Amino acid sequence: MNNERITLYVIDLLAPPGHTSLVSNLVNVLNDKYSVVFISSSEYCSNLKSVNTVELDNEYFNRTNRFLRIKADYIKIKKIKNILKQNKKPFLVLFTSFENITFPILWSSYCSQTLALIHNNLDRKKFSQLFLKKTNNKIGFIVFENFLINPIKQITNNKVFTIPHVINDKIEDLCESYWKNEEYIFAPSRGSNFLEKYYTEFTDYLHKSNLILYMKGKKNQNIARIKFSNYFENYNSLINNAKYILINSGYKYRISGVFYEAMAKNKIVIYVDKTDFFCQEMKKKYPNSVFHYEEIDFKPKLKSEDFEKFKNLHSNNNILEKLDSAFEKIRN
C-alpha cells in the first residue's frame, strides 16, 4: 500500500502581520495529513519551523503604491507557478490570503486543485470585487462561518466551503473560575471605536458593575475605569482571568480571531453595538456564551453545552475532514 502523503502548497500572497498565528497554527494542523510546503515572504516563512518552506523576497510584500503592488504580485505568482511546475506528481493548493484584483487574473489560468481563504476580501471596494467575480469557477473559496457564504455567492459562481477557524491556543475550560475572576473586561483587538458612540452608556455600566475595561489604544487616553495600551505584555493572563471578553469588531463580512480565542477558553463574550453583524451571528450560534453587555444571563450548564459544541466543531480532525471534503468537491 502506498502511504505517501499528497503535497499541499499553502501560499500566502499578502503575509499580513496580524495573521501570523492563524497561518502558523493552520499549517501545523494541515501537516498532520498532508505534506505541506509553505510559500510566502521570507519573514513569514521564518515563523514556521515544522514544515518545508519556500521563501520569496520580502521586498515583494511591502509595496504601498497600487501599480507597484500589482507588479510585485505578478512577479510573486510567476515565481510560484514555476515552483509548482517542477512537481510532476499530483498536488493541492491552498491560498491563505490574496488580493482581489491580481489573484483572479493571474491564477485563473493555472488553477489546479485550488482553494482560497476569504478574509476581508468582501470589505474591499466594489471595483476590486468586479475582478473577484472573474475568478475561475474551478477555484473554490473557503470561509470560517456559514453567514459569509451568501455574500460571496452574490459576487461569484464559485463553490464556497465553510471550514472552522483553527484555534491559536489549546482549548481549555476556564469558565469554572468565573466567580473567582478579577472584576475586569478585556478587549484585545482594536476593532471599531465603539466608545465614540456608546461612551456614556458603557462607562455608566462599568461604574454600576464595578468593572474595569482594558483595551487597545494610546496610553495617554486613559479615563476612569478604562485602561488603554498599545501592547499587553500580560496578554495571556488578562484573557485567562477576565470576567468577560469584549468584541468590538464592527465587522459585517469578516470574523474576529479574538472571538475564537475566547470561546476556546470557554469565556463569556460580550458586545456593545447591537448592530454588530458578526456578534449577532455568533449569538445565534452560541446563545449561552455571547451576550449584549446589558443582557448577560450566565447559566453554567448551558454555557458548557456551547463549549462542547465549539470544541467538536473546531477540533483538528473536523478541520481536516472539512478541507479534504472541499478539495474532493472541487475535483468534481
C-alpha positions as CSV (number, residue, x, y, z in Angstrom):
1,M,0.0,0.0,0.0
2,N,1.3,3.5,-0.9
3,N,1.1,5.7,2.2
4,E,2.8,8.6,0.6
5,R,1.1,11.8,1.5
6,I,-0.1,14.3,-1.1
7,T,1.8,17.6,-1.3
8,L,-0.3,20.6,-0.2
9,Y,1.2,24.0,-1.2
10,V,0.0,26.6,1.3
11,I,0.6,30.0,-0.2
12,D,0.2,33.4,1.5
13,L,0.4,36.2,-1.1
14,L,0.0,39.1,1.3
15,A,1.7,38.0,4.5
16,P,-0.4,40.2,6.8
17,P,1.3,40.6,10.3
18,G,-1.9,40.1,12.1
19,H,-2.5,36.6,10.7
20,T,0.9,35.1,11.6
21,S,-0.5,32.9,14.4
22,L,-3.5,31.8,12.4
23,V,-1.4,30.8,9.4
24,S,1.2,29.1,11.6
25,N,-1.4,27.1,13.5
26,L,-3.3,26.2,10.4
27,V,-0.2,24.9,8.7
28,N,0.7,22.8,11.7
29,V,-2.8,21.2,11.7
30,L,-2.6,20.6,7.9
31,N,0.8,19.0,8.2
32,D,-0.8,16.1,10.2
33,K,-2.5,14.9,6.9
34,Y,-0.6,16.5,4.0
35,S,3.0,17.0,3.1
36,V,2.9,20.8,3.5
37,V,5.1,23.2,1.6
38,F,4.6,26.8,2.7
39,I,5.3,29.7,0.2
40,S,5.4,33.3,1.3
41,S,7.7,36.1,2.3
42,S,11.0,35.3,4.0
43,E,9.7,37.0,7.2
44,Y,6.5,34.9,7.2
45,C,8.4,31.7,6.5
46,S,10.7,32.3,9.5
47,N,7.6,31.8,11.7
48,L,7.1,28.2,10.5
49,K,9.7,25.7,11.8
50,S,7.8,22.4,11.4
51,V,7.3,22.4,7.6
52,N,9.2,22.9,4.4
53,T,9.1,26.5,3.2
54,V,9.9,28.4,0.0
55,E,10.9,32.0,0.7
56,L,10.1,34.9,-1.6
57,D,11.9,38.2,-1.2
58,N,10.3,40.5,1.4
59,E,10.5,43.4,-1.0
60,Y,7.6,42.0,-3.0
61,F,5.3,42.2,0.1
62,N,6.0,45.8,1.1
63,R,4.6,47.8,-1.8
64,T,2.2,50.6,-1.0
65,N,1.7,52.0,-4.4
66,R,-1.1,50.2,-6.3
67,F,0.8,49.9,-9.6
68,L,4.0,48.6,-7.8
69,R,1.9,46.2,-5.7
70,I,0.2,44.7,-8.9
71,K,3.7,44.4,-10.5
72,A,5.0,42.7,-7.4
73,D,2.0,40.3,-7.4
74,Y,2.7,39.4,-11.0
75,I,6.3,38.5,-10.1
76,K,5.3,36.5,-7.0
77,I,2.7,34.5,-8.8
78,K,5.0,33.8,-11.8
79,K,7.7,32.5,-9.4
80,I,5.1,30.3,-7.6
81,K,3.9,28.9,-10.9
82,N,7.5,28.0,-11.8
83,I,8.0,26.3,-8.4
84,L,4.8,24.2,-8.8
85,K,5.7,23.2,-12.3
86,Q,8.7,21.4,-11.0
87,N,6.4,18.9,-9.2
88,K,5.3,16.2,-11.6
89,K,3.2,14.4,-9.0
90,P,-0.4,15.4,-8.0
91,F,-0.7,18.2,-5.5
92,L,-3.2,20.6,-3.9
93,V,-3.0,24.4,-3.4
94,L,-4.4,26.5,-0.6
95,F,-4.1,30.3,-0.6
96,T,-4.4,31.7,2.9
97,S,-4.5,35.3,1.6
98,F,-4.8,37.0,-1.7
99,E,-5.6,40.3,-3.4
100,N,-9.0,40.7,-5.2
101,I,-7.6,42.2,-8.4
102,T,-4.4,40.3,-9.2
103,F,-5.3,36.8,-8.0
104,P,-8.3,36.2,-10.3
105,I,-6.4,37.5,-13.3
106,L,-3.0,35.7,-12.7
107,W,-4.1,32.4,-11.1
108,S,-7.3,31.6,-13.0
109,S,-5.3,30.2,-15.9
110,Y,-3.4,27.9,-13.5
111,C,-6.0,26.8,-11.0
112,S,-5.1,23.1,-10.4
113,Q,-6.9,21.9,-7.3
114,T,-7.0,25.3,-5.7
115,L,-8.9,26.6,-2.6
116,A,-8.6,30.2,-1.5
117,L,-9.4,31.5,2.0
118,I,-11.6,34.6,2.3
119,H,-10.5,37.2,4.9
120,N,-11.5,40.8,4.4
121,N,-11.9,40.4,0.6
122,L,-15.6,41.2,0.8
123,D,-14.9,44.5,2.6
124,R,-12.9,45.8,-0.4
125,K,-14.2,48.4,-2.8
126,K,-16.7,47.2,-5.4
127,F,-14.2,47.9,-8.1
128,S,-12.0,45.1,-6.8
129,Q,-15.0,42.8,-6.4
130,L,-15.6,43.1,-10.1
131,F,-12.3,41.3,-10.6
132,L,-13.1,38.8,-7.8
133,K,-16.2,37.9,-9.9
134,K,-13.9,36.8,-12.7
135,T,-12.2,34.1,-10.6
136,N,-12.1,30.8,-12.5
137,N,-15.1,28.6,-11.3
138,K,-12.7,25.7,-10.8
139,I,-11.3,27.6,-7.8
140,G,-13.1,27.1,-4.5
141,F,-13.4,29.7,-1.7
142,I,-13.2,29.0,2.0
143,V,-14.9,30.9,4.7
144,F,-14.9,30.4,8.5
145,E,-18.6,30.9,9.1
146,N,-21.7,30.0,7.1
147,F,-23.1,33.5,7.2
148,L,-20.4,34.6,4.8
149,I,-21.4,32.1,2.0
150,N,-24.3,34.2,0.6
151,P,-22.4,37.5,0.3
152,I,-19.8,35.6,-1.8
153,K,-22.4,33.9,-3.9
154,Q,-23.8,37.3,-4.7
155,I,-20.4,38.1,-6.3
156,T,-19.2,34.9,-7.8
157,N,-20.4,31.5,-9.0
158,N,-17.5,29.7,-7.4
159,K,-18.1,26.9,-4.9
160,V,-17.8,28.1,-1.3
161,F,-17.0,25.9,1.7
162,T,-17.1,26.5,5.4
163,I,-14.1,25.3,7.4
164,P,-13.9,26.1,11.1
165,H,-11.3,28.6,12.3
166,V,-8.2,26.9,13.7
167,I,-7.6,27.6,17.4
168,N,-4.4,29.5,18.1
169,D,-4.0,28.2,21.6
170,K,-5.0,25.0,23.4
171,I,-8.7,24.5,24.2
172,E,-9.2,24.7,28.0
173,D,-12.2,25.3,30.2
174,L,-11.6,28.4,32.3
175,C,-15.3,29.0,32.9
176,E,-15.3,27.4,36.3
177,S,-13.1,30.3,37.6
178,Y,-15.9,32.8,36.5
179,W,-16.8,33.5,40.1
180,K,-13.2,34.0,41.1
181,N,-12.2,36.1,38.1
182,E,-11.0,39.6,38.6
183,E,-13.5,42.3,38.0
184,Y,-12.4,43.5,34.6
185,I,-13.3,43.2,30.9
186,F,-10.7,42.6,28.3
187,A,-10.9,43.9,24.7
188,P,-7.8,42.7,23.0
189,S,-8.5,43.9,19.5
190,R,-8.8,47.4,18.2
191,G,-11.9,46.9,16.0
192,S,-14.2,49.9,15.6
193,N,-14.1,52.7,18.2
194,F,-17.4,51.9,19.9
195,L,-16.7,54.4,22.6
196,E,-17.4,57.3,20.3
197,K,-21.0,56.1,20.0
198,Y,-21.6,54.5,23.4
199,Y,-19.3,56.2,25.7
200,T,-21.9,57.5,28.3
201,E,-23.9,54.2,28.4
202,F,-20.9,51.9,28.6
203,T,-19.0,53.9,31.2
204,D,-22.1,54.1,33.3
205,Y,-22.3,50.3,33.0
206,L,-18.7,49.9,34.2
207,H,-19.3,52.1,37.2
208,K,-22.5,50.4,38.2
209,S,-20.9,46.9,37.7
210,N,-17.7,47.9,39.4
211,L,-15.7,46.7,36.4
212,I,-12.6,48.0,34.7
213,L,-12.1,47.8,30.9
214,Y,-8.6,47.0,29.4
215,M,-8.5,47.7,25.7
216,K,-6.1,48.7,22.9
217,G,-5.3,52.3,22.4
218,K,-2.9,55.1,23.3
219,K,-1.9,55.0,27.0
220,N,-2.5,58.8,27.4
221,Q,-6.1,58.1,26.6
222,N,-6.8,56.5,30.0
223,I,-10.0,57.6,31.6
224,A,-12.0,56.5,34.6
225,R,-12.4,52.7,34.6
226,I,-10.9,52.3,31.1
227,K,-7.2,51.5,30.7
228,F,-5.6,51.7,27.2
229,S,-2.4,50.1,26.0
230,N,-0.9,49.6,22.5
231,Y,0.5,46.3,23.7
232,F,-0.3,44.0,26.6
233,E,2.7,42.1,27.8
234,N,0.5,40.1,30.2
235,Y,-1.9,39.2,27.4
236,N,-2.4,35.6,28.4
237,S,-3.1,36.4,32.0
238,L,-5.5,39.2,31.0
239,I,-7.6,36.9,28.7
240,N,-7.5,34.0,31.1
241,N,-8.7,35.9,34.1
242,A,-11.1,38.4,32.6
243,K,-14.7,38.2,33.7
244,Y,-15.8,39.0,30.1
245,I,-14.1,39.3,26.7
246,L,-15.4,42.3,24.7
247,I,-15.6,42.0,21.0
248,N,-15.9,45.5,19.4
249,S,-15.3,44.4,15.8
250,G,-18.0,46.3,13.8
251,Y,-17.4,43.6,11.2
252,K,-20.1,42.6,8.7
253,Y,-18.2,40.4,6.2
254,R,-15.3,39.4,8.5
255,I,-14.7,37.3,11.6
256,S,-12.9,38.1,14.8
257,G,-9.9,35.9,15.8
258,V,-10.3,37.1,19.4
259,F,-13.8,35.6,19.5
260,Y,-12.4,32.1,18.7
261,E,-9.7,32.5,21.2
262,A,-12.2,33.5,23.9
263,M,-14.5,30.6,23.1
264,A,-11.6,28.2,23.2
265,K,-11.2,29.2,26.8
266,N,-14.9,28.9,27.5
267,K,-15.1,32.6,28.3
268,I,-18.2,34.8,28.2
269,V,-18.1,37.1,25.2
270,I,-19.9,40.5,25.3
271,Y,-20.5,43.2,22.7
272,V,-21.8,46.8,22.8
273,D,-23.3,47.6,19.4
274,K,-26.5,45.6,18.8
275,T,-26.0,46.2,15.0
276,D,-22.7,44.4,15.1
277,F,-23.4,41.7,12.4
278,F,-20.7,39.3,13.4
279,C,-21.6,39.3,17.1
280,Q,-25.3,38.8,16.2
281,E,-24.5,35.8,14.1
282,M,-22.3,34.3,16.9
283,K,-25.1,35.0,19.4
284,K,-27.4,32.8,17.3
285,K,-24.8,30.1,17.2
286,Y,-23.7,30.2,20.8
287,P,-26.7,31.8,22.7
288,N,-25.3,30.9,26.1
289,S,-21.9,32.3,25.5
290,V,-22.4,35.6,23.6
291,F,-24.4,38.5,25.2
292,H,-25.0,42.2,24.7
293,Y,-23.5,43.7,27.8
294,E,-26.9,44.8,29.2
295,E,-28.4,41.3,28.7
296,I,-25.9,38.9,30.3
297,D,-27.6,35.8,31.5
298,F,-24.9,33.4,32.6
299,K,-26.1,29.8,33.1
300,P,-23.1,27.4,33.7
301,K,-24.8,24.2,32.4
302,L,-26.0,25.8,29.2
303,K,-22.6,27.5,28.7
304,S,-21.0,24.1,28.9
305,E,-23.2,22.9,26.1
306,D,-21.9,25.8,23.9
307,F,-18.4,24.9,24.8
308,E,-18.8,21.2,23.8
309,K,-20.3,22.3,20.5
310,F,-17.4,24.6,19.9
311,K,-14.8,22.0,20.8
312,N,-16.2,19.5,18.4
313,L,-16.6,22.0,15.6
314,H,-13.1,23.3,15.9
315,S,-11.2,20.1,16.5
316,N,-8.3,19.4,14.3
317,N,-9.9,16.3,12.9
318,N,-13.0,18.2,11.9
319,I,-11.0,20.9,10.2
320,L,-9.0,18.3,8.2
321,E,-12.2,16.4,7.2
322,K,-13.8,19.6,6.0
323,L,-10.8,20.6,4.0
324,D,-10.4,17.2,2.5
325,S,-14.1,17.2,1.5
326,A,-13.7,20.7,-0.1
327,F,-10.8,19.5,-2.2
328,E,-12.8,16.4,-3.2
329,K,-15.8,18.6,-4.3
330,I,-13.7,21.0,-6.5
331,R,-12.4,18.0,-8.4
332,N,-16.0,17.1,-9.5
